[in-house]
């Protein structure tokens, strides 16, 4: 399984990351636009924009 990163953690490397679920396990319907983010090494993984909920991210 690919590494998962949680809202608040730091990105280990530059790159594109994709949404991989909410940390509380509830269902969500993120827009296509918010399913993908670009981060630089050391930047913080954000919450899901539409719901402001903590999310899991994985390297795309």
Backbone as CSV, one residue per row, in Angstrom:
resi,resn,N_x,N_y,N_z,CA_x,CA_y,CA_z,C_x,C_y,C_z
1,UNK,0.834,-1.180,0.000,0.000,0.000,0.000,0.882,1.249,0.000
2,UNK,0.468,2.230,-0.724,1.234,3.469,-0.814,1.206,4.205,0.516
3,UNK,2.226,5.020,0.744,2.252,5.827,1.958,1.079,6.795,1.959
4,UNK,0.463,6.942,3.126,-0.636,7.891,3.291,-0.174,8.992,4.223
5,UNK,-0.602,10.187,3.912,-0.246,11.351,4.714,-1.532,12.014,5.180
6,UNK,-1.503,12.545,6.381,-2.696,13.109,6.993,-2.595,14.625,7.069
7,UNK,-3.740,15.274,7.040,-3.801,16.723,7.229,-2.945,17.104,8.433
8,UNK,-2.092,18.113,8.235,-1.212,18.581,9.312,0.198,18.044,9.219
9,UNK,0.386,16.915,8.521,1.734,16.376,8.340,2.451,17.157,7.240
10,UNK,3.766,17.020,7.209,4.587,17.704,6.208,4.838,16.790,5.011
11,UNK,4.800,17.367,3.815,5.088,16.603,2.600,6.556,16.189,2.604
12,UNK,6.839,14.907,2.322,8.218,14.434,2.341,9.015,14.846,1.106
13,UNK,8.307,15.177,0.034,8.978,15.560,-1.210,8.043,16.395,-2.073
14,UNK,8.640,17.111,-3.029,7.844,17.879,-3.982,7.001,16.918,-4.810
15,UNK,5.797,17.346,-5.160,5.010,16.503,-6.051,3.524,16.730,-5.958
16,UNK,2.821,15.900,-6.709,1.364,15.930,-6.720,0.848,14.816,-5.824
17,UNK,-0.194,15.141,-5.071,-0.811,14.198,-4.151,-2.298,14.156,-4.428
18,UNK,-2.909,12.998,-4.150,-4.344,12.876,-4.388,-5.080,12.475,-3.115
19,UNK,-6.313,12.919,-3.027,-7.188,12.646,-1.895,-7.366,11.138,-1.741
20,UNK,-7.303,10.643,-0.492,-7.415,9.202,-0.239,-8.353,8.907,0.932
21,UNK,-9.339,9.780,1.155,-10.339,9.544,2.182,-10.218,10.503,3.353
22,UNK,-11.289,10.552,4.143,-11.290,11.387,5.343,-10.749,10.578,6.515
23,UNK,-10.077,11.240,7.436,-9.469,10.529,8.558,-10.511,9.956,9.512
24,UNK,-11.709,10.515,9.529,-12.744,10.000,10.425,-13.552,8.866,9.797
25,UNK,-13.222,8.503,8.558,-13.864,7.375,7.892,-15.216,7.670,7.276
26,UNK,-15.710,8.898,7.414,-17.016,9.214,6.828,-16.882,9.384,5.318
27,UNK,-18.011,9.360,4.658,-18.036,9.530,3.211,-17.904,10.999,2.862
28,UNK,-17.302,11.249,1.736,-17.193,12.620,1.240,-17.258,12.580,-0.269
29,UNK,-17.619,13.689,-0.839,-17.681,13.807,-2.289,-16.888,15.026,-2.721
30,UNK,-15.550,14.912,-2.677,-14.748,16.065,-3.081,-14.906,16.337,-4.576
31,UNK,-14.778,17.598,-4.949,-14.834,17.948,-6.363,-13.574,17.434,-7.056
32,UNK,-13.626,17.305,-8.356,-12.439,16.863,-9.110,-11.263,17.798,-8.844
33,UNK,-11.559,19.071,-8.719,-10.510,20.073,-8.512,-9.791,19.892,-7.179
34,UNK,-10.514,19.504,-6.136,-9.875,19.386,-4.824,-9.329,17.994,-4.535
35,UNK,-9.489,17.053,-5.443,-8.944,15.702,-5.257,-7.435,15.665,-5.449
36,UNK,-6.886,16.684,-6.102,-5.460,16.698,-6.430,-4.829,17.994,-5.941
37,UNK,-3.687,17.870,-5.272,-2.952,19.039,-4.787,-1.480,18.900,-5.167
38,UNK,-0.807,20.024,-5.273,0.639,20.048,-5.494,1.276,20.673,-4.263
39,UNK,2.290,20.005,-3.731,2.992,20.507,-2.552,4.500,20.464,-2.778
40,UNK,5.181,21.358,-2.100,6.634,21.350,-2.059,7.056,20.623,-0.790
41,UNK,8.232,20.070,-0.796,8.759,19.391,0.386,8.683,20.320,1.597
42,UNK,8.116,19.816,2.691,8.012,20.593,3.915,6.700,21.339,4.080
43,UNK,5.907,21.454,2.991,4.598,22.101,3.116,3.641,21.168,3.849
44,UNK,2.635,21.740,4.467,1.679,20.985,5.272,0.504,20.501,4.435
45,UNK,0.140,19.217,4.635,-1.037,18.683,3.949,-2.280,19.384,4.482
46,UNK,-3.144,19.866,3.592,-4.320,20.634,4.008,-5.528,19.746,4.308
47,UNK,-6.545,20.338,4.946,-7.825,19.631,5.058,-8.521,19.664,3.699
48,UNK,-9.565,18.903,3.551,-10.368,18.953,2.332,-11.021,20.331,2.279
49,UNK,-10.853,21.041,1.173,-11.310,22.433,1.089,-12.806,22.605,1.318
50,UNK,-13.632,21.760,0.706,-15.080,21.958,0.760,-15.667,21.725,2.152
51,UNK,-15.125,20.749,2.882,-15.704,20.409,4.184,-14.820,20.828,5.354
52,UNK,-13.580,21.233,5.068,-12.607,21.608,6.115,-12.288,20.436,7.047
53,UNK,-12.555,19.205,6.590,-12.294,18.021,7.411,-10.897,17.476,7.140
54,UNK,-10.329,16.832,8.147,-9.015,16.213,8.040,-9.067,15.072,7.025
55,UNK,-8.045,15.009,6.165,-8.058,14.051,5.072,-6.748,13.281,4.991
56,UNK,-6.804,12.146,4.315,-5.600,11.394,3.943,-5.238,11.756,2.509
57,UNK,-3.949,11.796,2.241,-3.426,12.083,0.904,-2.394,11.029,0.560
58,UNK,-2.236,10.719,-0.727,-1.180,9.819,-1.179,-0.537,10.388,-2.430
59,UNK,0.706,9.977,-2.652,1.451,10.464,-3.822,0.757,10.010,-5.080
60,UNK,0.559,10.931,-6.006,-0.145,10.615,-7.255,0.812,10.020,-8.275
